């Protein structure tokens, strides 16, 4: 098996794949990972974590299953804020 391309660490895999809205997808993926981290570190069930995040268990399950098309940046930020997590976005000029 020959590997033809490796995405460098820190690069945007969505951009590498040529997907539209790559930056939006990257941000959503990062937020989804933080939601997963909260659930894992809290030790809560999905039902309890969803309640704490003021969302539904099916919506939280979509996040945990990686269903990025069902997740918006707004909702992910709100879920994290509900459990006391601060989200910061840095904007800078592209290199």
C-alpha positions, 0 to 999 in steps of 0.5 A: 500500500502506497501513501500518496498524501499526508495532511500535515498536523494543524492543517485543515483536513476539510480544505485538503479534501477540497470541501466547501466551507472548510473553515466552518467544518474545521471549527465545528469539528473542534467544538464537537471534540470539546463537547465529547471531552466534556461528556467523557470527563464529566462521567455523566450519561448522555441524558444527564449531559444533555440536560446540563447542556440544555439540549436533547439527548438525540442532539448530543448523540449526533455530536458524539457520533460525529454527525457534523452536518447536524451541528451548527457552530451556534448550538455547539458554543451554546452547549459548552457555555451552558456547562461553564466552558468558555469558547474563544475564536482567534481571527488572523490574516492567512499566511 
